[in-house]
Amino acid sequence: MDQQRHRDDDEAISNALNALKRATLVPVITYGACTGDGKLQITKWLGLKTKALENLVVIPGAGVGGRVLLTRRPVGVSDYTRAKSISHDFDAQMREENLHSIVAVPVIVRRDLQGVLYAGTHSRERMGDKILEEVIMTARCLEQDLAINQALRGQGDPARAVASPSRSMSGAEWEQVRATHSKLRMLASKVDDVGLRRDLNSLCDQMVSPVRLKQVAQLSARELDVLSCVALGHTNLEAAEEMGIGAETVKSYLRSVMRKLGAHTRYEAVNAARRIGALP
C-alpha cells in the first residue's frame, strides 16, 4: 500500500512539475516534500545544473521554503542572497546553482502541509504575476490530485473508497478528463436541440460526480461554461468567441463566479470549482 501510495503521489508531483515548466518556461522547478518531522526535503527537480539543491533538507524558518513551512503562505524573493525577508542558510547552494529569483508555494491537503512547490530563475528580476498565478494554480491542482489519491486509498470518504476503482488515474489522465469535460460543455452550449443539450450536460455531470465533494455554491450552466473555457487556458476573448457571446459578458460571468466561490483570480475560481466538484 505504501509503495502504491508513493507511486501515485510521485506521478502526480512529476506531472505537476512538468506542466508548470511547460506553462511558464521557468528554468528551474522543484518540489520539497514534508518529511514527517517538521522538515522539508527537495525530492523532485527539473532544470537544476548542479547537485547543490538535490535532496536538500530544509528546517522551519530556513530560506524561502523554511518560511513557507512557518507561514503556510506563498513566499517570493527577487534577489535571494540579498533578500531581507528570509534567512540565508542556503546562500552557498543558491550561488552554486546561480539562482536569484525564487517563488515557493505551499501544497496543503485537508489542512495538512504536504510540501512546497518552487520556481526559480537565474535573473534578479521579480517573476511576473502571470508566473506566480501559474505556480499557485499548479499547486492547487496538485492538492486536488493528492486529495483524490488519498480518497481512493480510503483515507477520505469511506463511501467513496468502497466505490473507487482499483487504480487511481494519473495526473495526465485527469487532465484528459478535464479537457474532455470542458470541450463537451462547449459543444452542448452550441446545440439548439433542447433534449440533446440536456443529455450532453448530463454526461458532463456524470464526469464530475465521481469526485463530487459538496456543492456549496450554485453555479449556472453559463457560468460553468465560462469556467470550462478558463480551465482550458482560454482568454476572455477566446472564451467569448468559443461561446458566441461578448467579451464583456464573459467578464460578467467570471465576476459572478469569483464572487460565489470567494476567488480573487480566474485560476482560483477554476480550482475552487474543482474542489466542490463543479469541474473535474
Backbone as CSV, one residue per row, in Angstrom:
resi,resn,N_x,N_y,N_z,CA_x,CA_y,CA_z,C_x,C_y,C_z
1,MET,0.832,-1.207,0.000,0.000,0.000,0.000,0.862,1.252,0.000
2,ASP,1.922,1.275,0.857,2.798,2.439,0.911,3.517,2.645,-0.415
3,GLN,3.954,1.533,-1.041,4.635,1.658,-2.332,3.695,2.226,-3.384
4,GLN,2.451,1.753,-3.387,1.477,2.268,-4.350,1.185,3.739,-4.069
5,ARG,1.086,4.091,-2.791,0.837,5.487,-2.421,1.952,6.379,-2.942
6,HIS,3.197,5.940,-2.720,4.335,6.733,-3.188,4.335,6.840,-4.709
7,ARG,4.006,5.751,-5.380,3.982,5.782,-6.844,2.922,6.756,-7.347
8,ASP,1.709,6.675,-6.779,0.620,7.550,-7.208,0.967,9.015,-6.962
9,ASP,1.451,9.314,-5.751,1.761,10.702,-5.416,2.967,11.208,-6.196
10,ASP,3.979,10.367,-6.378,5.146,10.772,-7.162,4.754,11.110,-8.588
11,GLU,3.840,10.330,-9.141,3.395,10.592,-10.509,2.656,11.923,-10.586
12,ALA,1.804,12.190,-9.597,1.066,13.456,-9.579,2.018,14.636,-9.454
13,ILE,3.034,14.500,-8.611,4.003,15.579,-8.418,4.824,15.797,-9.682
14,SER,5.287,14.711,-10.287,6.073,14.827,-11.524,5.256,15.482,-12.630
15,ASN,3.989,15.096,-12.749,3.121,15.701,-13.763,2.940,17.190,-13.511
16,ALA,2.814,17.563,-12.225,2.642,18.978,-11.868,3.885,19.782,-12.243
17,LEU,5.061,19.250,-11.952,6.306,19.952,-12.283,6.460,20.129,-13.789
18,ASN,6.175,19.086,-14.530,6.287,19.167,-15.990,5.276,20.145,-16.580
19,ALA,4.058,20.132,-16.048,3.023,21.049,-16.540,3.408,22.497,-16.256
20,LEU,3.962,22.746,-15.061,4.359,24.105,-14.697,5.505,24.596,-15.576
21,LYS,6.449,23.727,-15.854,7.584,24.117,-16.696,7.114,24.431,-18.118
22,ARG,6.180,23.630,-18.635,5.654,23.887,-19.976,4.890,25.209,-20.026
23,ALA,4.139,25.493,-18.958,3.279,26.679,-18.949,4.066,27.971,-18.764
24,THR,5.160,27.917,-18.022,5.878,29.143,-17.668,7.240,29.288,-18.325
25,LEU,7.831,28.161,-18.734,9.204,28.145,-19.253,10.221,28.621,-18.217
26,VAL,9.834,28.621,-16.942,10.782,28.953,-15.871,11.861,27.873,-15.856
27,PRO,13.146,28.246,-15.795,14.209,27.252,-15.963,14.300,26.185,-14.885
28,VAL,13.982,26.545,-13.635,14.127,25.571,-12.546,12.809,25.412,-11.800
29,ILE,12.335,24.177,-11.715,11.122,23.838,-10.961,11.490,22.708,-10.006
30,THR,11.186,22.864,-8.723,11.484,21.797,-7.765,10.305,21.590,-6.818
31,TYR,10.336,20.468,-6.129,9.304,20.161,-5.138,9.973,19.638,-3.880
32,GLY,9.585,20.212,-2.754,10.064,19.732,-1.464,8.940,19.048,-0.719
33,ALA,9.164,17.822,-0.292,8.136,17.056,0.421,8.353,17.155,1.927
34,CYS,7.267,17.279,2.672,7.358,17.275,4.130,7.784,15.887,4.591
35,THR,8.725,15.840,5.517,9.327,14.562,5.910,8.663,13.913,7.110
36,GLY,7.732,14.587,7.753,7.049,13.992,8.901,7.615,14.442,10.231
37,ASP,8.815,15.028,10.211,9.418,15.529,11.450,9.494,17.048,11.433
38,GLY,8.607,17.664,10.659,8.560,19.119,10.603,9.504,19.730,9.598
39,LYS,10.257,18.907,8.885,11.221,19.422,7.918,10.710,19.220,6.493
40,LEU,11.503,19.704,5.562,11.176,19.625,4.150,12.405,19.104,3.413
41,GLN,12.192,18.249,2.417,13.322,17.760,1.625,13.004,17.874,0.144
42,ILE,13.935,18.478,-0.606,13.769,18.578,-2.052,13.875,17.172,-2.635
43,THR,12.781,16.700,-3.209,12.732,15.318,-3.700,12.605,15.218,-5.215
44,LYS,12.123,16.286,-5.848,11.971,16.263,-7.305,12.418,17.603,-7.863
45,TRP,13.015,17.543,-9.063,13.516,18.782,-9.655,13.598,18.668,-11.166
46,LEU,13.480,19.828,-11.793,13.660,19.960,-13.238,14.559,21.170,-13.487
47,GLY,15.577,21.012,-14.306,16.386,22.139,-14.724,17.566,22.486,-13.852
48,LEU,17.823,21.733,-12.777,18.993,22.027,-11.941,20.272,21.718,-12.714
49,LYS,21.259,22.607,-12.602,22.527,22.427,-13.299,23.594,21.779,-12.418
50,THR,23.391,21.839,-11.118,24.337,21.244,-10.175,23.584,20.354,-9.199
51,LYS,24.302,19.728,-8.285,23.692,18.873,-7.266,23.492,19.614,-5.946
52,ALA,23.719,20.932,-5.964,23.693,21.708,-4.725,22.356,21.646,-3.997
53,LEU,21.265,21.589,-4.749,19.933,21.605,-4.132,19.254,20.242,-4.128
54,GLU,19.867,19.251,-4.747,19.261,17.920,-4.799,19.200,17.304,-3.401
55,ASN,18.005,16.856,-3.020,17.768,16.198,-1.717,18.089,17.103,-0.530
56,LEU,18.112,18.409,-0.755,18.397,19.362,0.323,17.314,19.283,1.402
57,VAL,17.724,19.259,2.660,16.790,19.241,3.793,16.640,20.652,4.332
58,VAL,15.401,21.097,4.490,15.089,22.451,4.929,14.352,22.392,6.261
59,ILE,14.815,23.163,7.218,14.142,23.220,8.518,13.244,24.453,8.557
60,PRO,12.241,24.478,9.433,11.346,25.629,9.515,12.125,26.928,9.745
61,GLY,11.799,27.938,8.955,12.433,29.244,9.082,13.664,29.434,8.231
62,ALA,14.195,28.366,7.643,15.426,28.457,6.859,15.116,28.717,5.388
63,GLY,15.582,29.843,4.866,15.396,30.154,3.462,13.935,30.366,3.087
64,VAL,13.664,30.321,1.798,12.307,30.538,1.301,11.384,29.398,1.719
65,GLY,11.825,28.157,1.508,10.993,27.007,1.858,10.706,26.928,3.340
66,GLY,11.705,27.257,4.157,11.511,27.232,5.601,10.513,28.278,6.059
67,ARG,10.487,29.408,5.358,9.496,30.438,5.683,8.092,29.963,5.320
68,VAL,7.976,29.241,4.208,6.674,28.680,3.839,6.219,27.668,4.895
69,LEU,7.161,26.871,5.412,6.820,25.908,6.463,6.209,26.608,7.674
70,LEU,6.731,27.783,8.008,6.236,28.508,9.176,4.915,29.219,8.901
71,THR,4.809,29.846,7.740,3.643,30.691,7.452,2.531,29.987,6.698
72,ARG,2.890,28.895,5.991,1.930,28.181,5.131,1.359,29.118,4.059
73,ARG,2.155,30.104,3.649,1.770,31.059,2.620,2.837,31.125,1.532
74,PRO,2.469,31.542,0.310,3.484,31.710,-0.737,4.523,32.746,-0.336
75,VAL,5.759,32.490,-0.705,6.863,33.409,-0.417,7.677,33.574,-1.696
76,GLY,8.055,34.801,-2.000,8.875,35.045,-3.177,9.932,36.096,-2.915
77,VAL,11.099,35.939,-3.519,12.179,36.934,-3.442,12.764,37.111,-4.838
78,SER,13.177,38.337,-5.160,13.732,38.602,-6.483,15.258,38.539,-6.500
79,ASP,15.894,38.633,-5.322,17.354,38.523,-5.231,17.666,37.765,-3.947
80,TYR,17.766,36.453,-4.072,17.804,35.568,-2.908,18.869,35.968,-1.887
81,THR,20.101,36.134,-2.319,21.202,36.339,-1.365,21.150,37.702,-0.684
82,ARG,20.347,38.631,-1.223,20.234,39.958,-0.604,18.884,40.189,0.055
83,ALA,17.992,39.237,-0.065,16.644,39.406,0.481,16.680,39.520,2.003
84,LYS,15.910,40.473,2.532,15.867,40.690,3.976,14.727,39.931,4.653
85,SER,13.836,39.365,3.850,12.659,38.715,4.423,12.890,37.250,4.767
86,ILE,14.082,36.714,4.435,14.368,35.299,4.681,15.715,35.146,5.366
87,SER,15.958,33.958,5.924,17.284,33.646,6.459,18.199,33.276,5.285
88,HIS,19.470,33.154,5.547,20.411,32.898,4.442,21.231,31.628,4.686
89,ASP,20.536,30.616,5.211,21.178,29.333,5.480,21.694,28.664,4.204
90,PHE,21.045,28.942,3.081,21.382,28.218,1.848,21.983,29.115,0.767
91,ASP,22.583,30.217,1.175,23.178,31.128,0.197,24.237,30.427,-0.657
92,ALA,25.045,29.575,-0.035,26.116,28.894,-0.776,25.533,28.001,-1.864
93,GLN,24.483,27.268,-1.517,23.855,26.379,-2.506,23.206,27.186,-3.624
94,MET,22.585,28.307,-3.275,21.927,29.128,-4.280,22.947,29.763,-5.225
95,ARG,24.092,30.177,-4.675,25.143,30.741,-5.533,25.704,29.679,-6.468
96,GLU,25.882,28.466,-5.950,26.419,27.396,-6.786,25.474,27.085,-7.941
97,GLU,24.178,27.115,-7.663,23.182,26.845,-8.694,22.892,28.096,-9.533
98,ASN,23.365,29.261,-9.039,23.176,30.550,-9.723,21.701,30.916,-9.849
99,LEU,20.953,30.691,-8.759,19.544,31.069,-8.719,19.382,32.375,-7.958
100,HIS,18.473,33.210,-8.426,18.268,34.511,-7.796,16.810,34.747,-7.417
101,SER,15.926,34.718,-8.411,14.510,34.956,-8.148,13.813,33.627,-7.861
102,ILE,13.138,33.555,-6.695,12.520,32.299,-6.253,11.093,32.553,-5.782
103,VAL,10.203,31.665,-6.165,8.835,31.659,-5.646,8.579,30.280,-5.048
104,ALA,7.994,30.245,-3.854,7.671,28.974,-3.201,6.226,29.019,-2.718
105,VAL,5.460,27.975,-3.051,4.025,27.934,-2.737,3.714,26.652,-1.977
106,PRO,2.979,26.745,-0.866,2.650,25.533,-0.103,1.653,24.648,-0.829
107,VAL,1.761,23.346,-0.609,0.796,22.371,-1.113,0.126,21.760,0.112
108,ILE,-1.153,22.087,0.301,-1.878,21.715,1.519,-3.066,20.832,1.153
109,VAL,-3.154,19.680,1.778,-4.254,18.752,1.531,-4.957,18.474,2.850
110,ARG,-6.244,18.785,2.890,-7.049,18.599,4.107,-6.346,19.206,5.321
111,ARG,-5.879,20.437,5.144,-5.251,21.243,6.187,-3.857,20.772,6.589
112,ASP,-3.372,19.707,5.970,-2.017,19.222,6.263,-1.058,19.689,5.179
113,LEU,0.050,20.289,5.572,1.058,20.720,4.614,1.784,19.492,4.085
114,GLN,1.671,19.264,2.771,2.292,18.105,2.142,3.662,18.421,1.564
115,GLY,3.855,19.652,1.123,5.125,20.000,0.509,5.119,21.432,0.028
116,VAL,6.176,21.788,-0.722,6.331,23.146,-1.241,6.755,23.057,-2.705
117,LEU,6.075,23.812,-3.551,6.402,23.874,-4.974,7.225,25.133,-5.224
118,TYR,8.399,24.955,-5.851,9.304,26.072,-6.103,9.427,26.349,-7.602
119,ALA,9.635,27.618,-7.938,10.027,28.018,-9.292,11.158,29.024,-9.151
120,GLY,12.217,28.876,-9.953,13.369,29.754,-9.809,13.966,30.163,-11.139
121,THR,14.557,31.371,-11.175,15.209,31.877,-12.384,16.627,32.315,-12.056
122,HIS,17.401,32.527,-13.108,18.795,32.921,-12.941,18.984,34.425,-13.045
123,SER,17.894,35.172,-13.114,17.987,36.637,-13.192,17.453,37.251,-11.909
124,ARG,17.851,38.512,-11.653,17.436,39.204,-10.435,16.183,40.039,-10.668
125,GLU,15.298,39.553,-11.463,14.049,40.258,-11.724,12.886,39.500,-11.098
126,ARG,11.969,40.269,-10.531,10.795,39.651,-9.914,9.977,38.930,-10.974
127,MET,9.569,37.713,-10.667,8.708,36.980,-11.590,7.344,37.660,-11.673
128,GLY,6.802,37.749,-12.874,5.544,38.450,-13.083,4.363,37.764,-12.422
129,ASP,3.263,38.498,-12.344,2.049,37.968,-11.718,1.525,36.733,-12.443
130,LYS,1.694,36.704,-13.758,1.200,35.552,-14.525,1.931,34.281,-14.099
131,ILE,3.265,34.370,-13.931,4.020,33.197,-13.498,3.617,32.804,-12.089
132,LEU,3.470,33.801,-11.213,3.058,33.499,-9.838,1.698,32.815,-9.825
133,GLU,0.777,33.301,-10.643,-0.551,32.676,-10.712,-0.452,31.238,-11.213
134,GLU,0.426,30.997,-12.179,0.598,29.643,-12.706,1.158,28.712,-11.639
135,VAL,2.118,29.207,-10.845,2.690,28.380,-9.774,1.609,28.054,-8.745
136,ILE,0.830,29.065,-8.379,-0.241,28.855,-7.397,-1.302,27.909,-7.948
137,MET,-1.667,28.103,-9.215,-2.677,27.225,-9.815,-2.181,25.790,-9.881
138,THR,-0.905,25.619,-10.240,-0.339,24.267,-10.299,-0.349,23.621,-8.920
139,ALA,-0.003,24.401,-7.894,-0.023,23.874,-6.531,-1.438,23.450,-6.134
140,ARG,-2.431,24.263,-6.510,-3.814,23.930,-6.160,-4.283,22.676,-6.909
141,CYS,-3.898,22.558,-8.179,-4.258,21.354,-8.931,-3.588,20.120,-8.324
142,LEU,-2.338,20.291,-7.889,-1.636,19.176,-7.253,-2.325,18.794,-5.947
143,GLU,-2.776,19.781,-5.193,-3.525,19.489,-3.964,-4.748,18.633,-4.277
144,GLN,-5.441,18.993,-5.355,-6.636,18.233,-5.745,-6.271,16.799,-6.095
145,ASP,-5.191,16.630,-6.875,-4.782,15.284,-7.269,-4.364,14.447,-6.064
146,LEU,-3.631,15.049,-5.133,-3.203,14.318,-3.934,-4.403,13.978,-3.052
147,ALA,-5.368,14.896,-2.988,-6.578,14.627,-2.199,-7.371,13.478,-2.799
148,ILE,-7.463,13.454,-4.126,-8.162,12.356,-4.802,-7.444,11.040,-4.537
149,ASN,-6.105,11.060,-4.608,-5.331,9.852,-4.309,-5.630,9.349,-2.903
150,GLN,-5.679,10.271,-1.947,-5.986,9.890,-0.565,-7.368,9.255,-0.470
151,ALA,-8.346,9.896,-1.130,-9.716,9.377,-1.061,-9.809,7.992,-1.676
152,LEU,-9.133,7.795,-2.798,-9.180,6.500,-3.469,-8.445,5.422,-2.679
153,ARG,-7.556,5.832,-1.795,-6.883,4.861,-0.929,-7.675,4.595,0.342
154,GLY,-8.842,5.251,0.449,-9.679,5.009,1.616,-9.372,5.892,2.794
155,GLN,-8.605,6.990,2.557,-8.274,7.887,3.653,-9.254,9.045,3.738
156,GLY,-10.202,9.096,2.810,-11.189,10.157,2.828,-12.551,9.596,3.145
157,ASP,-13.522,9.929,2.307,-14.899,9.480,2.492,-14.976,7.968,2.312
158,PRO,-15.397,7.194,3.331,-15.459,5.736,3.209,-16.341,5.276,2.050
159,ALA,-17.447,5.967,1.814,-18.339,5.572,0.715,-17.614,5.688,-0.611
160,ARG,-16.774,6.710,-0.724,-16.032,6.897,-1.939,-15.002,5.820,-2.116
161,ALA,-14.394,5.411,-0.998,-13.349,4.391,-1.068,-13.917,3.065,-1.554
162,VAL,-15.155,2.725,-1.078,-15.763,1.471,-1.499,-16.042,1.485,-2.990
163,ALA,-16.475,2.658,-3.479,-16.857,2.748,-4.884,-15.676,3.038,-5.799
164,SER,-14.478,3.196,-5.229,-13.351,3.625,-6.049,-12.852,2.497,-6.931
165,PRO,-12.241,2.855,-8.071,-11.671,1.847,-8.942,-10.413,1.277,-8.332
166,SER,-9.915,0.171,-8.903,-8.736,-0.484,-8.344,-7.473,0.304,-8.610
167,ARG,-7.504,1.221,-9.595,-6.319,2.017,-9.879,-6.731,3.472,-10.014
168,SER,-6.049,4.353,-9.301,-6.352,5.767,-9.435,-5.760,6.299,-10.727
169,MET,-6.440,7.290,-11.315,-5.964,7.845,-12.566,-4.738,8.712,-12.334
170,SER,-3.867,8.725,-13.309,-2.676,9.556,-13.235,-3.059,11.005,-13.485
171,GLY,-2.115,11.907,-13.204,-2.358,13.318,-13.446,-2.648,13.598,-14.907
172,ALA,-1.925,12.904,-15.804,-2.141,13.100,-17.237,-3.544,12.644,-17.640
173,GLU,-4.006,11.536,-17.045,-5.348,11.031,-17.351,-6.414,12.004,-16.843
174,TRP,-6.174,12.585,-15.665,-7.125,13.564,-15.132,-7.193,14.784,-16.033
175,GLU,-6.031,15.218,-16.564,-6.031,16.362,-17.473,-6.849,16.063,-18.723
176,GLN,-6.779,14.807,-19.192,-7.571,14.417,-20.363,-9.058,14.473,-20.031
177,VAL,-9.433,13.999,-18.843,-10.836,14.056,-18.420,-11.301,15.506,-18.353
178,ARG,-10.446,16.369,-17.774,-10.824,17.776,-17.626,-10.987,18.449,-18.989
179,ALA,-10.056,18.156,-19.901,-10.136,18.759,-21.231,-11.389,18.279,-21.965
180,THR,-11.687,16.986,-21.836,-12.871,16.427,-22.491,-14.143,17.041,-21.918
181,HIS,-14.189,17.196,-20.595,-15.342,17.805,-19.937,-15.567,19.220,-20.449
182,SER,-14.507,20.012,-20.533,-14.632,21.394,-20.986,-15.117,21.466,-22.431
183,LYS,-14.544,20.618,-23.296,-14.942,20.630,-24.704,-16.377,20.149,-24.874
184,LEU,-16.794,19.192,-24.038,-18.160,18.691,-24.112,-19.152,19.776,-23.711
185,ARG,-18.812,20.568,-22.711,-19.681,21.679,-22.303,-19.790,22.701,-23.424
186,MET,-18.659,22.977,-24.093,-18.688,23.920,-25.205,-19.584,23.404,-26.335
187,LEU,-19.497,22.111,-26.598,-20.328,21.501,-27.644,-21.805,21.600,-27.275
188,ALA,-22.106,21.314,-26.004,-23.503,21.359,-25.561,-24.083,22.764,-25.692
189,SER,-23.266,23.781,-25.421,-23.763,25.155,-25.464,-24.145,25.589,-26.873
190,LYS,-23.638,24.885,-27.895,-23.912,25.249,-29.280,-25.073,24.462,-29.884
191,VAL,-25.606,23.503,-29.117,-26.671,22.639,-29.632,-28.031,23.301,-29.423
192,ASP,-28.824,23.408,-30.487,-30.144,24.033,-30.392,-31.196,23.068,-29.843
193,ASP,-31.032,21.775,-30.119,-31.998,20.781,-29.658,-31.955,20.687,-28.130
194,VAL,-33.062,21.027,-27.486,-33.102,21.078,-26.019,-32.798,19.719,-25.401
195,GLY,-33.407,18.666,-25.954,-33.199,17.336,-25.399,-31.755,16.877,-25.518
196,LEU,-31.164,17.112,-26.684,-29.772,16.712,-26.898,-28.849,17.516,-26.003
197,ARG,-29.130,18.810,-25.859,-28.303,19.643,-24.988,-28.389,19.158,-23.540
198,ARG,-29.605,18.750,-23.127,-29.780,18.229,-21.766,-28.989,16.949,-21.573
199,ASP,-29.002,16.077,-22.583,-28.262,14.819,-22.490,-26.757,15.064,-22.415
200,LEU,-26.260,16.014,-23.207,-24.832,16.321,-23.184,-24.428,16.886,-21.818
201,ASN,-25.263,17.779,-21.269,-24.965,18.327,-19.943,-25.031,17.253,-18.867
202,SER,-25.922,16.284,-19.068,-25.994,15.171,-18.125,-24.705,14.357,-18.144
203,LEU,-24.145,14.157,-19.339,-22.860,13.454,-19.442,-21.756,14.237,-18.738
204,CYS,-21.794,15.549,-18.871,-20.820,16.387,-18.166,-20.921,16.164,-16.660
205,ASP,-22.167,16.130,-16.151,-22.369,15.916,-14.714,-21.847,14.552,-14.276
206,GLN,-22.010,13.543,-15.126,-21.520,12.206,-14.782,-19.996,12.168,-14.714
207,MET,-19.330,12.993,-15.517,-17.868,13.041,-15.464,-17.386,13.668,-14.166
208,VAL,-18.192,14.561,-13.591,-17.821,15.244,-12.357,-18.172,14.421,-11.132
209,SER,-19.284,13.682,-11.180,-19.835,13.034,-9.990,-18.879,12.113,-9.245
210,PRO,-17.932,11.387,-9.899,-17.047,10.525,-9.129,-16.182,11.259,-8.127
211,VAL,-15.942,12.579,-8.353,-15.092,13.321,-7.417,-15.874,14.441,-6.731
212,ARG,-17.206,14.385,-6.817,-18.000,15.459,-6.234,-17.853,15.479,-4.715
213,LEU,-17.615,16.678,-4.174,-17.487,16.838,-2.732,-18.793,17.425,-2.198
214,LYS,-18.965,18.730,-2.303,-20.237,19.319,-1.905,-20.422,20.623,-2.672
215,GLN,-21.614,20.805,-3.178,-21.897,21.975,-3.991,-22.321,23.109,-3.058
216,VAL,-21.347,23.862,-2.557,-21.653,24.933,-1.612,-22.071,26.204,-2.329
217,ALA,-21.776,26.311,-3.608,-22.174,27.483,-4.375,-22.852,27.016,-5.655
218,GLN,-24.027,27.521,-5.902,-24.774,27.117,-7.085,-24.311,27.950,-8.281
219,LEU,-23.690,27.304,-9.241,-23.229,27.976,-10.449,-24.191,27.668,-11.584
220,SER,-24.487,28.682,-12.387,-25.371,28.475,-13.527,-24.637,27.719,-14.629
221,ALA,-25.411,27.221,-15.597,-24.806,26.484,-16.707,-23.833,27.361,-17.480
222,ARG,-24.205,28.629,-17.712,-23.327,29.528,-18.462,-22.064,29.857,-17.667
223,GLU,-22.197,29.988,-16.359,-21.010,30.235,-15.529,-20.054,29.047,-15.600
224,LEU,-20.604,27.834,-15.599,-19.770,26.641,-15.743,-19.122,26.584,-17.122
225,ASP,-19.861,27.044,-18.142,-19.282,27.076,-19.487,-18.067,27.999,-19.529
226,VAL,-18.194,29.161,-18.926,-17.073,30.112,-18.891,-15.901,29.512,-18.139
227,LEU,-16.174,28.897,-16.989,-15.098,28.283,-16.209,-14.426,27.159,-16.981
228,SER,-15.198,26.422,-17.743,-14.627,25.347,-18.551,-13.653,25.907,-19.582
229,CYS,-14.009,27.040,-20.162,-13.098,27.696,-21.110,-11.825,28.143,-20.412
230,VAL,-11.980,28.732,-19.229,-10.811,29.181,-18.463,-9.922,27.994,-18.115
231,ALA,-10.551,26.877,-17.767,-9.795,25.675,-17.416,-8.966,25.167,-18.583
232,LEU,-9.422,25.450,-19.801,-8.670,25.060,-20.995,-7.572,26.061,-21.328
233,GLY,-7.495,27.164,-20.564,-6.460,28.155,-20.803,-6.884,29.270,-21.736
234,HIS,-8.189,29.365,-22.051,-8.666,30.401,-22.965,-8.650,31.776,-22.296
235,THR,-8.351,32.801,-23.055,-8.519,34.175,-22.601,-10.002,34.524,-22.640
236,ASN,-10.351,35.696,-22.084,-11.747,36.119,-22.129,-12.241,36.241,-23.568
237,LEU,-11.389,36.789,-24.441,-11.785,36.958,-25.839,-11.978,35.605,-26.518
238,GLU,-11.071,34.666,-26.241,-11.198,33.326,-26.830,-12.447,32.621,-26.309
239,ALA,-12.726,32.808,-25.007,-13.936,32.203,-24.433,-15.181,32.803,-25.079
240,ALA,-15.150,34.108,-25.309,-16.296,34.777,-25.939,-16.533,34.238,-27.345
241,GLU,-15.445,34.061,-28.106,-15.579,33.529,-29.461,-16.076,32.088,-29.442
242,GLU,-15.575,31.307,-28.475,-15.966,29.895,-28.369,-17.449,29.766,-28.029
243,MET,-17.933,30.666,-27.149,-19.307,30.572,-26.666,-20.288,31.399,-27.491
244,GLY,-19.775,32.243,-28.378,-20.656,33.055,-29.193,-21.307,34.190,-28.435
245,ILE,-20.600,34.731,-27.435,-21.114,35.854,-26.653,-20.053,36.947,-26.621
246,GLY,-20.368,38.084,-26.032,-19.427,39.187,-25.968,-18.393,39.013,-24.862
247,ALA,-17.238,39.643,-25.045,-16.167,39.561,-24.040,-16.617,40.156,-22.710
248,GLU,-17.410,41.231,-22.762,-17.900,41.840,-21.524,-18.845,40.899,-20.784
249,THR,-19.604,40.104,-21.549,-20.497,39.121,-20.919,-19.677,38.041,-20.214
250,VAL,-18.577,37.622,-20.852,-17.687,36.649,-20.226,-17.144,37.217,-18.911
251,LYS,-16.708,38.476,-18.938,-16.194,39.113,-17.718,-17.261,39.141,-16.631
252,SER,-18.495,39.415,-17.035,-19.596,39.467,-16.066,-19.815,38.102,-15.415
253,TYR,-19.798,37.041,-16.245,-19.944,35.689,-15.699,-18.789,35.370,-14.741
254,LEU,-17.578,35.743,-15.131,-16.419,35.453,-14.285,-16.508,36.185,-12.951
255,ARG,-16.937,37.446,-13.001,-17.093,38.197,-11.744,-18.103,37.518,-10.833
256,SER,-19.204,37.047,-11.416,-20.229,36.360,-10.633,-19.689,35.069,-10.033
257,VAL,-18.937,34.306,-10.847,-18.363,33.051,-10.371,-17.392,33.304,-9.231
258,MET,-16.500,34.271,-9.413,-15.496,34.551,-8.377,-16.153,35.023,-7.077
259,ARG,-17.242,35.786,-7.217,-17.961,36.226,-6.022,-18.571,35.033,-5.293
260,LYS,-19.192,34.133,-6.038,-19.830,32.960,-5.431,-18.821,32.023,-4.780
261,LEU,-17.644,31.901,-5.402,-16.642,30.945,-4.915,-15.615,31.576,-3.991
262,GLY,-15.704,32.884,-3.792,-14.737,33.560,-2.934,-13.340,33.557,-3.523
263,ALA,-13.255,33.609,-4.862,-11.961,33.563,-5.549,-11.545,34.968,-5.974
264,HIS,-10.225,35.193,-6.027,-9.701,36.501,-6.410,-9.197,36.523,-7.850
265,THR,-8.916,35.358,-8.420,-8.456,35.279,-9.803,-9.226,34.185,-10.529
266,ARG,-9.145,34.195,-11.851,-9.811,33.169,-12.656,-9.271,31.784,-12.354
267,TYR,-7.963,31.705,-12.060,-7.359,30.411,-11.759,-7.838,29.881,-10.403
268,GLU,-7.960,30.771,-9.431,-8.504,30.361,-8.136,-9.943,29.870,-8.306
269,ALA,-10.685,30.509,-9.177,-12.079,30.105,-9.407,-12.153,28.695,-9.986
270,VAL,-11.267,28.390,-10.940,-11.235,27.042,-11.517,-10.968,26.009,-10.436
271,ASN,-9.977,26.266,-9.593,-9.628,25.302,-8.551,-10.704,25.197,-7.487
272,ALA,-11.341,26.329,-7.167,-12.446,26.280,-6.201,-13.602,25.443,-6.758
273,ALA,-13.872,25.591,-8.053,-14.932,24.799,-8.692,-14.588,23.326,-8.674
274,ARG,-13.306,23.000,-8.864,-12.891,21.599,-8.808,-13.025,21.033,-7.404
275,ARG,-12.727,21.880,-6.396,-12.807,21.383,-5.017,-14.238,21.038,-4.618
276,ILE,-15.228,21.793,-5.149,-16.614,21.494,-4.794,-17.253,20.522,-5.767
277,GLY,-16.467,20.040,-6.752,-16.995,19.048,-7.677,-17.758,19.602,-8.837
278,ALA,-17.681,20.929,-9.062,-18.391,21.520,-10.190,-17.645,21.295,-11.500
279,LEU,-16.326,21.097,-11.413,-15.494,20.764,-12.575,-14.658,19.548,-12.189
280,PRO,-14.286,18.714,-13.173,-13.468,17.544,-12.840,-12.009,17.950,-12.608
